[in-house]
Amino acid sequence: MQNLQDIPPLLRLPIELRRAIYTFLLPHTVRSLDPPTKPARSLTYVRQKNGSEGWMMLKGKSSDRETGHDIMWFRGCTALLAVNQQIHEEAADMLYGDNVFVLDVTFDAIQFRYRWRTANGLCPNRTYAFLEHFSQRNLMRIKKYVVNVESVDDYTGMIKYNCQGRGLLAGIRARVRELVDQLAVTPCLHQLQVHLIDGAISRVKFPSGRVPRVQDEANFAQTQMVLEPMRVLFDVRRVEISGVSEEYAEDLSRSMTAQRGAC
């Protein structure tokens, strides 16, 4: 049996007290302290079937803006991870498991958006290649995500990615599947907020300032299918899907929260 005197004082404390100490030292995410600005209301118009001249407005949240802008990191002491193996494991579980990671999924990349608050109140940000920047061990520790999936029209796809048509949708869906392959091996996801962004750069603003999204009903249904790979996920405790039709959001959320095992 190890002599009590050989154990460092910090490790003699109960795990609950050690976690409280780690909370004050480690980097952590918070919701923005700045008062939120009122976003422009986005409307989605869909041409009705059978060649009808009428248009139908789909209800739902704004789909032309990224989510997660209110998630900010406060920098802390990562040197704590290098003290010893036990403290590293305990602190790493908190650093990755308790904080919210904001991801941007596009046709050609999966980016981790790192936005932090400086001592003088500024909020710079930068992005990292998510799957390459973190080790597999640490990726499996992450439990909370905000994921923005950018879907663009053919015009925007040719300008940004030199791709259009089925290849464009297939590329976006492939990036979603690549992310899902990682999420599927993560035990017990706690929070997954997925937002499908209408990334088209060709828009017409109404005099009221509202931003409409106009497309055929078939195209709208096809666009939201880029999220289909997420159906392999299950037992996610909290799911929020936006930027798609209400029916699709409810169906996909129900699939991802289905209980197929105890956490």
Beta strands, then each sheet from edge to edge (+ up, - down):
strand 1: 28-31
strand 2: 42-47
strand 3: 55-58
strand 4: 71-74
strand 5: 100-105
strand 6: 110-115
strand 7: 125-129
strand 8: 144-151
strand 9: 191-198
strand 10: 211-216
strand 11: 238-242
sheet 1: 1+ 4-
sheet 2: 3+ 2- 10-
sheet 3: 7+ 6- 5+ 8+ 9+ 11+
end
